[in-house]
Amino acid sequence: FLYLWDSRRGYEDPSALDVLPPNLRADLYLWVNRELIAKVPWLEDASPEFVRELVQCLKSQVALPDDDIFHVGAPGDDLYLILHGNVDIVDAAGQRICRLGAGQFFGEMALLNNCPRNATARAVTWCDLYLLNREDFERTLGRFPDQQQQIRATAAARIGGTTLTQA
């Protein structure tokens, strides 16, 4: 609770924003998430319309050091964005595949391929994460095919690159 208070000033009730007009609510989400948008390259370079719609779908989550965010074999229903902290992607044998930090994302492989997780994501430090669930992911990316291609290209590069995160 101390961490939540220090990082978010104790405020975590998005329902209070429901009374705002949609445009004002979207502007507020953009302002609140400006740090995340600036750290994630495919958000920073995306169209303002895409970012505006996407940030309204994000749900915040805190992970403690050594917490498993998800396990091998779990349903791949969420993509995660890291605002603060470090996350290890660990294979089924317990070997670290890579370490991810602020501005990076994970969990997209299972989400894009509609398959179970093939790795475990484990918090190394206190982590401020934002997750995007499958329904919101598919709805938003369906409206922005160029952005969908960019995420798919990044995921494909991870398979063949040194930052493999087939989580």
Salt bridges, closest charged atoms under 4 A:
GLU12 OE1 - ARG8 NH1 3.61
ASP27 OD1 - ARG52 NH1 2.79
GLU35 OE2 - LYS39 NZ 3.25
GLU35 OE2 - HIS84 NE2 3.23
GLU53 OE1 - ARG143 NH2 2.68
ASP68 OD2 - HIS71 ND1 3.36
ASP68 OD1 - ARG122 NE 2.60
ASP77 OD1 - ARG134 NE 3.61
ASP88 OD1 - ARG96 NH1 3.86
ASP88 OD1 - ARG99 NE 2.71
GLU108 OE2 - ARG158 NH1 3.10
ASP128 OD1 - ARG8 NH2 3.16
ASP136 OD2 - LYS59 NZ 3.76
ASP136 OD1 - ARG139 NH1 2.92
GLU138 OE2 - ARG134 NH1 3.45
